[in-house]
């Protein structure tokens, strides 16, 4: 994992209940702009590390970001490399 923001996203999801978070909650927790988070999530989704579930909640667009099994393994592997 070469991009620190992407690793932060994976770590946040790994520590979240059910390995998932809403887009807005994730953006606020990580202190990112919506545009930056969107770009990072597209990259992570393209690599199969997260899934993006888009829908509506209270007639407003809502995106739920979920850590995949592959993403969980990559996050754990990176953590293990760093902590020895």
N, C-alpha and C positions, 0 to 999 in steps of 0.2 A: 504494500500500500504506500504509494509515493506522495499522495496528496493529503496533507494534514486535515483539511476540512472533511474529506470523504471518510477518513478514519474516525473523526469526531462523530460523524453521522452514524457510522456503524456501531461505535461504542455506546452512543446514546440509545440507539434502538435495542442493543443487546441488554442494556440495563433497564429498559422500559417493560412494564407489564405486557406479556404476550408478544414481546419483540416488535411492538408497533407504536406509532405515534401519528397524530394528525400533522398535516403540513404546517399549520400556523403554530402549533405547540412546539414543533421541532425548530422552526425558524426562530421563535422567541427564546427557546432554551439555548440555542447555539449562537444567538446574536448575529444572524446572517440576514442579508437582504433577500427578498423573495426571488429576485433574479438569480443571485448567486446560488441559493439553495436549489432552485429549479435545474440549473445547469449541472450541479453536482449529482442530483438525484437521477437525472437522465443518464449520466455516465455510469452511475452505480447500477441502475436498472438494466442498461445495455450489457453490463458485465454479469448480470444474473445475481447480483448481491442483494438487491432489494426488489420488492414488487410495489407498484403504485396502483392503488385502487381508487378510481375517481368515481364520484357519485354526487348526490345531493343530500344535504341535511338542512331541514327547515327551509326548503326551496332555495338554498344557497349552495354553490359548488363546494365540495369538500374532498380532499385527497387524504387517504390513509397510506402511510408508508410502512411496509412490513419487511423485516429482515428475513431473508431466505436462509435455507440450510447452508447453502454455499457461502452466503455472507457471514453467517455465524462462524463457520469454520475459518474463513479468511481473517475475521476479527480476532479469533482465538489464536490463530497462527502468528499474526503480527504481534499480539500481546506477548506470546511466549518468546518470540525472538528478542523482544525488548527487555524482558524480565529475566531471561536466561533460565 
